[in-house]
């Protein structure tokens, strides 16, 4: 009797361990063609983003939120979730580095999530009432769609080996060398490639991260920030903040602006002023192959 009890107890413990270590029922999403095909899956998104709100459009899923994209990636690899929402450039960067991952190429307002350009675009955020919005809008308006797309492709490529200098010049660059108009302090996560990331050298035009000796920021947001600052005749300083601290940082005056892959949603527009979007993208779902 004791032996039977011991065997049953071991079986119970093993089942408990499996559940605790991600032994949930997984959903195969490889044949998903539209967001409706996500039904039954566990899908993650970053806390405080439109990505998380967009998941409310899908019936029959389990929605989970995570603090940042590193947490999302780890959850996907461990089997805790079946996939997570990201912009397509982020998916290209992540899947390019890890051949065990792929993504479902949904198209906004077609096979994908219903979304406005503001919800899937990214813009510069300033303190409410700032006269910088109009000035920066003029600069953004002068960047062609072709240049924006070429810059993103370049940043996706560079993110694979960011500390190695590329022979190619950055496709978005200003000719203005006058920096007599002061300093433009920009906040970003420095952890959201290909929009922004951290590296250990100044290769490919990376910018020092203030307060972090020997660490540099680069990516699409960084290069756009460099261009804007140069066109304004200002020096650029980059500061690293966690996502939830970005808006408070600009509201308090600790920084001048946010350039961090941030969408100008209606909720955020109640807290800060946004420029026009400097990039727009489809929302996709990253999954394991």
Protein Blocks (a to p, Z undefined) as FASTA:
>chain_A
ZZmmmmmmmmmmmmmmmmmnopaccddfklpcbfklmgoiacdddehiaklmmmmmpghi
acdddfblmlmmmmmmnopagbdcddfklmmmmmmmmmkbccddddehilmccddfklmm
ccddddehiaklmmmmmmmmmpcfklmmmmmmmmmmmmmmmmbccfbdcfbdcfbfbfkn
ocaddddeklacfkbccdfbfehhiacdehiahiacedjklmmmmmmmmmnopacddddd
dfklmmmmmmnomambdcehiacdfklmmmbccdddfbdcdddddddZZ
